[in-house]
Amino acid sequence: MSVSQAPPKDELVHRAAQLVPLLKDKAVWMDENRCLHDEVIEAVTDAGLMRMRVPVRYGGFESDMTTVADVIAELGRGDGATSWTLAVWAISTWMVGMYPDQVQDEVFSTPDVRITGILSPGAMAAPADGGYVVNGKWSFNTGARQSTWNTNAAVTPTPEGGFEPVMLLIPISDLQIIDDWYTSGLRGSGSVTTIAQDLFVPAERVLPVGPVLAAGQHLSKLNANAPIFKALFMPTACTTVGAVALGLAKAARDAFFERLPGRKITYTSYENQSEAPLTHLEVAEAITKIDETGFHVSRAAEMIDTKAPSGDPWTLEERARSRLDLGGACQRAKEAVDILNSASGGSSIYRDVPIQRIQRDVETLNLHAIMHPATNLELYGRIVCGLDSNTPYI
């Protein structure tokens, strides 16, 4: 174990920006092969981006939320699937920091370890001597084939006859992998299904989720005072994945303007698309929506970075607002991408034209249960209208 000096935020964002050409170059390959390219994994690792949410004592950076969001968004300019996978790895790595310290010693003994995770409980964890026996499956398990550990949600029976949500820390090698990731969007994320069959998980690798969601309480003693581990789970997770939407919106803007010079509007007198008033209106509206996407991601990140170090309590409305910001970011990003995709013309449907892949990726984000704009907006509206939350995921 070694302690490292965290690079300045601007340095990490700069490193991410330097990777954008590589991500663009490998994007078609990753889309077709349904996983990240080895060169991409090597590059993000060499840039130190796998260490953003690793505790300092293991050589990590304990980067704040704003830094993580800016890095994830920058990667999204190059490739949405890479950005999404890094976001999931960042959340899951941070989650491991909540486990008992001896468990962290095992996991983080591997430098730049890749940890993925699933929040939706897809399994039953039955109490057994020294731990739990787990049966179930988890779909949408991002990057599982290219990860070493999995933080998987399950439920376990309570003495009162109910069920309690728990998070299981499982080596990927203990799980059966079903290669079923044949999708329209975020194909490069390799979000396959994993299965546990009569799998024993030691008690120290089982984390009660309720206290984590409700109050940020976890089992690590050495991380107890670290600002990033004092942050609440849902605002942290929501902001991390919201940054992917921002990256895709920026990618759409870049892709559109790269193809704009010299393009005409067929069946009209416009020899240059850039001279058409319609184009002016479209790009201005799209850029406005991209800026609004950035507002939501930045506001959510700044809230976490302000509250986490101080330990100030979150109000219910503030917690719901992190979900609102996620929904708003996804909604505005999709609207921006849709405008630019529509304005890109018939030739944009070819697989080597980025805008069609960006559009598929942002559509996939908006269909994700935790990112779905209407669901998030309804939750916030419910809270400000004086009702209780109808979900523990807040």
C-alpha positions in Angstrom: 0.0 0.0 0.0 1.2 3.5 -0.8 0.0 7.0 -0.4 -0.1 9.2 -3.5 -0.5 12.9 -4.1 -3.8 13.5 -5.9 -3.3 15.4 -9.1 -5.1 18.7 -9.4 -8.6 18.6 -10.8 -7.5 20.4 -14.0 -4.8 17.8 -14.5 -7.2 14.9 -14.4 -9.6 16.6 -16.7 -6.7 17.4 -19.1 -5.7 13.7 -19.0 -9.2 12.7 -19.9 -9.3 15.2 -22.8 -6.1 13.8 -24.2 -7.9 10.4 -24.4 -10.8 11.7 -26.6 -9.1 11.1 -29.9 -8.3 7.5 -28.9 -11.9 6.9 -27.8 -13.2 8.3 -31.0 -10.9 6.1 -33.0 -12.0 2.9 -31.1 -15.6 3.8 -30.8 -16.9 1.8 -33.8 -14.8 -1.2 -32.7 -16.2 -1.1 -29.2 -19.8 -0.6 -30.5 -19.4 -3.7 -32.7 -17.5 -5.9 -30.2 -19.7 -4.9 -27.2 -16.8 -4.2 -24.8 -14.1 -1.7 -24.3 -10.9 -2.0 -26.4 -7.8 -3.1 -24.5 -6.0 0.1 -25.6 -8.8 2.2 -24.1 -8.6 0.3 -20.7 -4.9 0.7 -20.7 -5.1 4.4 -21.5 -7.6 5.3 -18.8 -5.6 3.2 -16.3 -2.3 4.9 -17.3 -4.0 8.3 -16.9 -4.9 7.5 -13.3 -8.6 7.7 -13.9 -9.3 4.4 -12.1 -7.9 5.9 -8.9 -10.3 8.8 -8.6 -12.5 7.1 -6.0 -9.8 4.9 -4.3 -8.8 5.8 -0.8 -5.5 7.7 -0.5 -3.9 5.0 1.6 -4.1 2.6 -1.3 -2.6 5.1 -3.8 -5.9 6.6 -4.7 -6.8 10.3 -5.2 -10.2 10.6 -3.3 -11.2 13.0 -6.0 -14.1 15.3 -5.2 -17.4 15.0 -7.0 -16.8 17.9 -9.3 -13.6 16.4 -10.5 -15.2 13.0 -11.2 -18.1 14.5 -13.0 -15.8 16.7 -15.2 -13.6 13.7 -16.1 -16.6 11.4 -16.9 -18.1 14.2 -19.1 -14.9 14.7 -20.9 -14.6 11.0 -21.7 -18.2 11.1 -23.0 -17.0 13.5 -25.7 -15.0 10.6 -27.0 -17.3 7.6 -26.5 -20.5 7.2 -24.5 -19.9 3.5 -23.6 -16.4 4.3 -22.2 -17.8 7.2 -20.2 -20.6 5.1 -18.8 -18.3 2.2 -17.9 -15.9 4.5 -16.1 -18.8 6.1 -14.2 -20.0 2.6 -13.0 -16.4 1.7 -12.1 -16.1 5.0 -10.1 -19.4 4.4 -8.2 -18.6 0.8 -7.4 -15.0 1.6 -6.3 -16.4 4.3 -4.0 -18.9 1.8 -2.7 -16.0 -0.6 -1.7 -14.7 2.2 0.5 -17.7 1.7 2.7 -16.9 -2.0 3.5 -14.8 -3.0 6.5 -11.2 -1.9 6.2 -9.8 -5.5 6.0 -12.1 -6.1 3.0 -10.7 -3.0 1.3 -7.2 -4.3 2.0 -8.0 -7.3 -0.1 -9.7 -5.5 -2.9 -7.3 -2.6 -3.3 -4.2 -4.8 -3.0 -4.5 -4.9 -6.8 -3.5 -1.5 -8.2 -6.1 0.1 -10.5 -8.5 -2.7 -9.7 -11.7 -2.6 -11.8 -14.9 -2.9 -9.8 -18.4 -2.9 -11.3 -21.8 -3.0 -9.6 -25.5 -3.3 -9.7 -27.9 -1.3 -7.5 -31.1 -3.2 -8.3 -31.5 -6.2 -6.0 -31.6 -9.3 -8.2 -30.8 -12.1 -5.8 -31.7 -13.6 -2.4 -29.0 -13.8 0.2 -29.9 -16.5 2.7 -28.1 -16.4 6.1 -25.6 -19.2 6.7 -22.8 -20.0 9.1 -20.3 -17.2 8.6 -22.1 -15.4 5.8 -24.8 -15.8 3.2 -25.7 -18.2 0.4 -26.7 -16.3 -2.6 -28.9 -17.2 -5.6 -30.0 -14.9 -8.3 -29.0 -12.9 -11.3 -28.1 -9.3 -12.3 -28.7 -7.9 -15.7 -27.1 -4.7 -17.1 -23.9 -5.6 -15.3 -21.6 -3.0 -16.9 -18.1 -4.1 -17.8 -18.4 -7.4 -15.9 -16.2 -9.3 -18.3 -13.5 -6.7 -17.9 -13.8 -6.3 -14.1 -12.4 -8.2 -11.1 -15.0 -7.5 -8.4 -18.8 -6.9 -8.4 -20.9 -5.0 -5.9 -24.3 -6.6 -6.3 -27.5 -5.8 -4.6 -29.7 -8.5 -3.0 -32.2 -8.9 -0.3 -32.0 -11.0 2.9 -34.7 -12.1 5.3 -35.2 -10.2 8.5 -36.4 -11.7 11.9 -39.7 -9.8 11.5 -40.5 -11.6 8.3 -39.6 -8.9 5.9 -36.6 -8.4 3.7 -33.5 -6.1 4.0 -31.5 -4.8 1.1 -27.8 -5.6 1.2 -24.8 -5.1 -1.1 -22.6 -8.1 -1.8 -19.0 -7.9 -2.8 -18.2 -10.8 -5.1 -15.2 -11.8 -7.2 -16.3 -11.8 -10.9 -14.7 -15.2 -11.1 -17.3 -16.6 -8.7 -20.2 -15.6 -11.1 -21.5 -17.2 -14.2 -21.5 -14.7 -17.1 -24.2 -14.7 -19.7 -23.2 -12.8 -22.9 -26.5 -11.3 -23.7 -25.6 -7.7 -24.3 -27.1 -7.3 -27.8 -28.5 -3.8 -27.6 -29.1 -0.6 -29.5 -27.1 1.7 -27.3 -24.1 1.8 -25.0 -23.0 -1.4 -26.7 -19.3 -1.0 -25.8 -20.2 -1.1 -22.1 -20.6 -4.9 -22.2 -23.4 -4.8 -19.7 -23.9 -8.5 -19.6 -25.9 -10.7 -17.1 -24.2 -12.4 -14.2 -25.6 -15.3 -12.2 -24.9 -16.6 -8.6 -25.9 -20.1 -7.9 -25.6 -21.4 -4.3 -22.7 -18.9 -3.9 -21.3 -18.4 -0.4 -20.4 -14.8 0.5 -18.6 -14.2 3.7 -20.3 -11.9 6.2 -17.6 -9.2 6.0 -18.4 -8.8 2.3 -22.1 -8.0 3.0 -23.0 -4.4 3.5 -26.5 -3.3 4.8 -27.8 -0.9 2.2 -30.5 0.8 4.3 -28.1 2.8 6.6 -26.0 3.7 3.5 -29.0 5.1 1.6 -30.6 6.8 4.6 -27.6 8.4 6.3 -24.4 7.5 4.6 -23.4 5.1 7.4 -20.9 2.5 6.5 -18.5 0.0 8.0 -15.1 1.5 7.3 -13.3 3.1 10.2 -10.4 4.5 8.3 -12.6 6.2 5.7 -15.0 7.7 8.3 -13.6 11.2 8.1 -12.7 11.4 4.4 -15.0 13.9 2.7 -15.9 11.7 -0.3 -17.0 8.9 2.0 -19.2 11.2 4.0 -21.3 11.9 0.9 -24.7 10.3 0.5 -25.0 7.4 -1.9 -27.8 8.4 -4.2 -26.7 12.0 -4.9 -23.2 10.6 -5.6 -24.4 7.9 -7.9 -26.8 10.2 -9.7 -24.3 12.9 -10.3 -21.7 10.4 -11.6 -23.9 8.9 -14.2 -25.5 12.3 -15.0 -22.1 13.4 -16.3 -22.3 10.8 -19.0 -25.3 12.5 -20.4 -23.4 15.8 -20.4 -20.5 14.2 -22.2 -22.8 12.7 -24.9 -24.4 16.1 -25.5 -21.0 17.7 -26.0 -20.0 14.9 -28.3 -23.1 15.5 -30.4 -22.1 19.2 -30.7 -18.6 18.3 -31.7 -19.7 15.7 -34.2 -22.2 18.1 -35.9 -19.8 20.9 -36.3 -17.0 18.6 -37.6 -19.3 17.6 -40.5 -20.9 21.0 -41.1 -18.3 22.7 -43.4 -19.1 22.1 -47.0 -22.4 20.3 -46.4 -25.4 21.4 -48.4 -29.1 20.9 -47.8 -30.3 18.6 -50.6 -33.3 19.6 -52.6 -32.9 23.2 -51.5 -30.9 26.2 -52.8 -28.6 26.1 -49.8 -25.1 25.0 -51.0 -23.9 25.5 -47.4 -25.9 24.2 -44.5 -24.2 26.7 -42.3 -25.9 29.6 -44.2 -29.4 28.4 -43.6 -31.4 30.2 -40.9 -32.9 26.8 -39.9 -29.4 25.6 -39.0 -28.8 28.7 -36.9 -31.9 28.1 -34.9 -31.1 24.4 -34.5 -27.6 24.8 -33.2 -28.5 27.7 -30.9 -31.3 25.7 -29.4 -29.1 22.6 -29.0 -26.3 24.5 -27.4 -28.7 26.1 -25.0 -29.9 22.6 -23.9 -26.3 21.4 -23.6 -25.6 24.4 -21.3 -28.6 23.5 -19.3 -27.4 19.9 -19.0 -24.1 21.2 -17.6 -26.0 23.3 -15.1 -27.7 20.3 -13.6 -24.6 18.2 -13.4 -22.6 21.1 -11.9 -25.2 22.0 -9.4 -25.5 18.4 -8.1 -21.7 18.0 -7.9 -21.3 21.3 -6.0 -24.0 20.4 -3.5 -22.1 17.2 -2.7 -18.7 18.9 -2.5 -20.2 21.5 -0.1 -22.1 19.2 2.2 -19.8 16.2 2.4 -16.8 17.9 4.1 -19.0 19.9 6.5 -21.2 17.0 7.4 -24.3 19.3 7.0 -27.5 17.2 6.9 -29.4 17.0 3.7 -33.1 18.0 3.6 -35.5 15.7 1.8 -35.9 18.3 -0.9 -32.2 18.5 -1.5 -31.9 14.7 -1.8 -34.8 14.7 -4.3 -33.1 17.6 -6.2 -30.2 15.3 -6.9 -32.6 13.0 -8.7 -34.2 16.1 -10.4 -30.8 17.2 -11.6 -30.1 13.7 -13.0 -33.5 13.7 -14.8 -33.0 17.2 -16.1 -29.5 16.5 -17.4 -30.7 13.4 -19.2 -33.7 15.1 -20.6 -31.9 18.2 -21.9 -29.0 16.1 -23.3 -31.4 13.9 -25.3 -33.2 17.0 -26.6 -29.9 18.5 -27.7 -28.7 15.3 -29.4 -32.1 14.8 -31.1 -31.9 18.2 -32.6 -28.3 17.8 -33.9 -29.0 14.2 -35.1 -32.0 15.4 -37.1 -30.0 18.2 -38.6 -27.2 15.8 -39.7 -29.0 14.6 -42.8 -29.4 11.2 -44.3 -25.7 10.5 -44.7 -25.4 10.4 -40.9 -26.9 7.0 -40.6 -23.7 5.3 -41.7 -22.0 3.5 -38.8 -18.8 5.5 -39.0 -20.7 8.8 -38.5 -20.6 9.4 -34.7 -23.9 11.2 -34.3 -26.0 8.1 -34.9 -24.2 6.2 -32.2 -24.4 9.2 -29.8 -28.1 9.3 -30.4 -28.5 5.6 -29.6 -26.4 6.0 -26.5 -28.3 9.0 -25.1 -31.6 7.3 -25.8 -30.4 4.3 -23.8 -29.4 6.5 -20.9 -32.9 8.0 -20.8 -34.5 4.6 -20.6 -32.4 3.6 -17.5 -34.7 3.2 -14.5 -32.7 5.6 -12.3 -32.1 8.1 -15.0 -35.6 8.2 -16.6 -36.5 12.0 -16.7 -40.2 11.7 -15.9 -39.6 9.4 -13.0 -37.1 11.8 -11.4 -39.2 14.9 -12.1 -42.3 13.2 -10.5 -40.3 12.3 -7.4 -39.1 15.9 -6.9 -42.6 17.3 -7.6 -44.0 14.9 -5.1 -41.6 16.1 -2.4 -42.1 19.8 -3.0 -45.9 19.3 -2.9 -45.6 18.0 0.7 -45.8 14.2 0.2 -43.3 11.7 1.5 -40.8 10.0 -0.8 -42.2 6.8 -2.4 -38.8 5.3 -2.8 -35.7 4.6 -0.5 -33.5 5.5 -3.5 -33.2 9.2 -2.7 
